[in-house]
Structure formats: C-alpha cells, structure tokens
C-alpha cells in the first residue's frame, strides 16, 4: 500500500468487535490479513491471502 501510495482504509479486527463481526459476516471467518474489494455496483469480494492481496494491488494499481 505504501509503495503504491494507496489510500486504503485500515480496520483492526482484533481489537474492534464491530470490525471483527463485519469480517466474519462478509468472509465467514475472522481471518487476517484481508482486503475487501467493493465494485461500483456495491458487490464485495474478500481476498485473505497475503500473496493474493499483493498481486491484486500490484495488478490493479502499479504502473510499470
């Protein structure tokens, strides 16, 4: 996120019960790290593996 200068909201699912509940409801379990991706239509997708998150961010935002 820093290398790509992305302004991505970070939420603490360990110390904040609402964030933990949102993650559990959206993904099915409280697994971190995770990235919630919401498209313009409001559909959400969750990525929970570090490698998948990095690959998505690089593919979507990196300018080589």
N, C-alpha and C positions, 0 to 999 in steps of 0.2 A: 504494500500500500504506500509506504513512504517512497520507495524507489520510483513508483509511477505517479507520485504526487496526487493520490486519490483521496478524496474527502469522503470516507466511508464511516458511517456511524458505528461505534463500537458499543456493545452491551455486555454487561457482566452477568452471566447466567449462574455463576457460583454464589454470589452474594445477594443477588436481587431475585426474589421469589417470582415476581411477575415475568421477568425475562426468562427465567428457567421454565415457567409454565408455558410461555409463548413458544419456546423452543421445543418442548415436549409435545405440545399440541401440533405444531407445524411439521416437525420431523418424526415424532413418535418416540423419541428418547432424548435425554439431555446430553448430547454428545458435542464436544468442542475440540478443536475449533470448527466453526461452521460459518457459512456465508448464505444469507437469504437473498435471493435474486427475485425481484418483482418486475415483471414486464409492464409496458404501458397499459395493458388491458386489466392489470391487477392480479394476474396469475403469478403464483410464487413457486419457486424451486429452491431446494436446500442442497448445498454442497457441504460435505462434512469431512472429507479427507484433505489434509494439507496440500498434497500434490495436486489434487483436482482443483482446489481453490486457487492455487498459484497459477496453474495452467489456464484456468478461465480468465483470471485478471490479466495475465500477460497477453492472451489471445484477444481479449476484448479491448484493452487499453494501451498496450505497448505500441510504440511507433518505432520500428526498426529502421 
